[in-house]
Amino acid sequence: MPEHATQEKPVADPRYPVGKYQKKGPPNSEERKRMIASLAETPAKLRAAVAGLNDKQLDTPYRPGGWTVRQVVHHMADSHMNMYIRFRFGVTEPDPPVKPYDEATWAKLFDARTAPAEVSLAIVDGLHQRLVMLMHEMREIDFMRSIVHPEHGKMSLDDVLSLYEWHGRHHVAHITTLRQQMGW
């Protein structure tokens, strides 16, 4: 089976093809390594998920009322840029406040609806390369540092890692599930 056709488990709710995010306690070092490795693999998995899709396919919503595949790719770049900045603030400042953004409004902007997917694929490639490089040099105590999100409160960098590791799998699965359903 081609990589883009794989799926983690049957989809009961197309909004959450890998299940809803569930916050867990602090990871042990092996769990953290696994999440960092998953983040490192996200760009390649995202590229594989959209490989060979034409503009009509890229402009197909992954579910009724959902974003198009193109918007999902651009959202991944937007979201992971925010994660990257939040992570760097968390490593370098004590409990920095972070600014939320309206992801639904960002997804409606012209560039998110029309730009070639490659533009955001390149962003995700570079962001993840830098982020994983940083994480490999961090000590366990560094992952306990926190950011303060106005909607979610204090989040350790372990929490941020866990959330965005899930986030990457979540959106890649939106695309791979659609491809499977459509026979692409």
C-alpha positions as CSV (number, residue, x, y, z in Angstrom):
1,M,0.0,0.0,0.0
2,P,1.5,3.5,-0.9
3,E,2.5,5.6,2.1
4,H,-0.1,8.3,1.4
5,A,-2.9,5.6,1.6
6,T,-1.9,4.5,5.1
7,Q,-4.2,5.4,8.0
8,E,-3.7,5.0,11.7
9,K,-7.2,3.6,12.5
10,P,-10.7,3.7,11.1
11,V,-12.2,7.2,11.2
12,A,-15.3,7.6,13.3
13,D,-15.2,11.4,13.1
14,P,-13.6,12.9,10.0
15,R,-12.5,15.9,12.0
16,Y,-10.3,13.8,14.2
17,P,-8.8,10.9,12.0
18,V,-6.2,10.0,14.6
19,G,-8.5,10.8,17.6
20,K,-8.8,14.0,19.6
21,Y,-5.7,15.4,21.3
22,Q,-5.4,14.1,24.8
23,K,-3.0,15.8,27.1
24,K,-0.8,13.4,28.9
25,G,1.5,13.7,31.9
26,P,5.2,14.5,31.4
27,P,6.7,12.0,28.9
28,N,9.7,9.9,29.9
29,S,12.8,10.3,27.8
30,E,11.9,7.5,25.4
31,E,8.4,8.9,24.8
32,R,10.0,12.4,24.2
33,K,12.5,10.9,21.7
34,R,9.6,9.2,19.9
35,M,7.7,12.5,19.6
36,I,10.7,14.3,18.4
37,A,11.3,11.6,15.8
38,S,7.7,11.9,14.7
39,L,8.0,15.7,14.3
40,A,11.2,15.1,12.2
41,E,9.2,12.8,9.9
42,T,6.2,15.1,9.6
43,P,7.5,17.1,6.6
44,A,8.1,13.9,4.5
45,K,4.8,12.5,5.5
46,L,3.0,15.8,4.5
47,R,4.9,15.8,1.2
48,A,3.9,12.2,0.5
49,A,0.3,12.9,1.4
50,V,0.0,15.6,-1.3
51,A,2.4,14.0,-3.9
52,G,0.9,14.0,-7.3
53,L,-2.3,15.9,-6.5
54,N,-3.5,18.3,-9.1
55,D,-5.1,21.7,-8.4
56,K,-8.6,20.3,-8.4
57,Q,-7.6,17.7,-5.8
58,L,-5.7,20.2,-3.7
59,D,-8.9,22.4,-3.7
60,T,-11.1,19.5,-2.5
61,P,-12.2,19.8,1.2
62,Y,-11.0,16.9,3.3
63,R,-14.6,16.7,4.7
64,P,-17.9,18.5,4.1
65,G,-17.5,22.0,5.5
66,G,-13.8,21.5,6.1
67,W,-10.7,23.1,4.7
68,T,-9.3,22.1,1.3
69,V,-6.2,20.0,1.1
70,R,-4.3,23.2,0.0
71,Q,-5.6,25.1,3.1
72,V,-4.6,22.2,5.4
73,V,-1.0,22.4,4.0
74,H,-0.8,26.1,4.4
75,H,-2.4,25.8,7.9
76,M,0.4,23.4,8.8
77,A,3.0,26.0,7.9
78,D,1.1,28.7,9.8
79,S,0.5,26.6,12.9
80,H,4.0,25.1,13.0
81,M,5.6,28.6,12.5
82,N,3.7,29.7,15.6
83,M,4.8,26.5,17.5
84,Y,8.4,27.1,16.5
85,I,8.3,30.7,17.8
86,R,6.5,29.7,21.0
87,F,9.1,27.0,21.6
88,R,12.0,29.3,21.2
89,F,10.4,31.9,23.5
90,G,9.9,29.1,26.0
91,V,13.5,28.0,25.9
92,T,14.9,31.6,26.2
93,E,12.4,33.4,28.5
94,P,10.7,32.5,31.8
95,D,7.0,31.8,31.2
96,P,6.6,34.0,28.2
97,P,3.0,34.9,27.1
98,V,2.2,33.8,23.6
99,K,-0.3,35.3,21.2
100,P,-3.1,33.1,19.8
101,Y,-4.2,33.5,16.2
102,D,-7.5,32.9,14.4
103,E,-6.6,29.9,12.3
104,A,-10.0,29.8,10.6
105,T,-9.6,33.4,9.4
106,W,-6.0,32.8,8.4
107,A,-7.2,29.8,6.3
108,K,-9.6,32.1,4.4
109,L,-6.9,34.5,3.4
110,F,-6.0,34.6,-0.4
111,D,-2.6,33.0,-0.1
112,A,-4.0,30.1,2.0
113,R,-6.6,29.4,-0.6
114,T,-4.5,29.8,-3.7
115,A,-0.7,29.6,-3.2
116,P,1.1,26.5,-4.4
117,A,1.4,23.8,-1.7
118,E,5.2,23.7,-2.3
119,V,5.5,27.1,-0.7
120,S,4.3,25.8,2.6
121,L,5.9,22.4,2.2
122,A,9.3,24.2,2.1
123,I,8.4,26.2,5.2
124,V,7.4,23.0,7.1
125,D,10.7,21.3,5.9
126,G,12.9,24.1,7.3
127,L,10.9,24.7,10.5
128,H,11.0,21.1,11.5
129,Q,14.7,20.7,10.6
130,R,15.5,23.7,12.9
131,L,13.1,22.6,15.6
132,V,14.3,19.1,15.8
133,M,17.9,20.3,15.8
134,L,17.1,22.5,18.8
135,M,15.2,19.8,20.6
136,H,18.1,17.3,20.3
137,E,20.3,19.7,22.2
138,M,17.8,20.5,25.0
139,R,18.2,18.9,28.4
140,E,15.2,17.2,30.1
141,I,14.9,20.2,32.4
142,D,14.5,22.5,29.4
143,F,11.4,20.6,28.3
144,M,9.8,21.5,31.7
145,R,10.1,25.2,30.9
146,S,6.7,26.8,30.1
147,I,4.9,29.2,27.9
148,V,1.6,30.9,28.9
149,H,-1.2,30.7,26.4
150,P,-4.2,33.0,27.1
151,E,-6.7,30.3,26.2
152,H,-4.9,27.2,27.5
153,G,-2.9,28.6,30.4
154,K,0.6,27.5,31.4
155,M,2.0,24.8,29.0
156,S,5.3,23.1,29.5
157,L,7.5,22.6,26.4
158,D,6.7,18.9,26.8
159,D,3.0,19.8,26.4
160,V,3.8,21.9,23.3
161,L,5.9,19.1,21.8
162,S,3.1,16.6,22.5
163,L,0.4,18.8,21.0
164,Y,2.2,19.6,17.8
165,E,3.4,16.0,17.3
166,W,-0.3,15.1,17.4
167,H,-1.2,18.1,15.2
168,G,1.1,16.9,12.4
169,R,-0.3,13.4,12.4
170,H,-3.8,14.8,12.6
171,H,-3.6,16.9,9.5
172,V,-1.5,14.5,7.5
173,A,-4.3,12.0,8.2
174,H,-6.9,14.4,7.0
175,I,-5.2,14.3,3.6
176,T,-4.4,10.6,3.5
177,T,-7.9,9.7,4.6
178,L,-9.4,11.8,1.8
179,R,-7.0,10.2,-0.7
180,Q,-8.1,6.8,0.4
181,Q,-11.8,7.7,0.2
182,M,-11.5,9.3,-3.2
183,G,-9.2,6.6,-4.6
184,W,-6.4,9.1,-5.4
